Amino acid sequence: MKYDKYLRDICCTEFKYLQSNIFSTIKTNRKYKNRKY
């Protein structure tokens, strides 16, 4: 059980990290597009 919770915590952290990465990438892309036009 303890190990399972540990794994789940890691998954949650990874997911949040991924989400924020995607979000920042989208923001950067938007900035870049805005600069182009």
Number of C-alpha atoms within 10 A of each C-alpha: 6 7 8 9 10 11 12 12 12 12 12 12 12 12 12 12 12 12 12 12 12 12 12 12 12 12 12 12 12 12 11 11 10 9 8 7 5
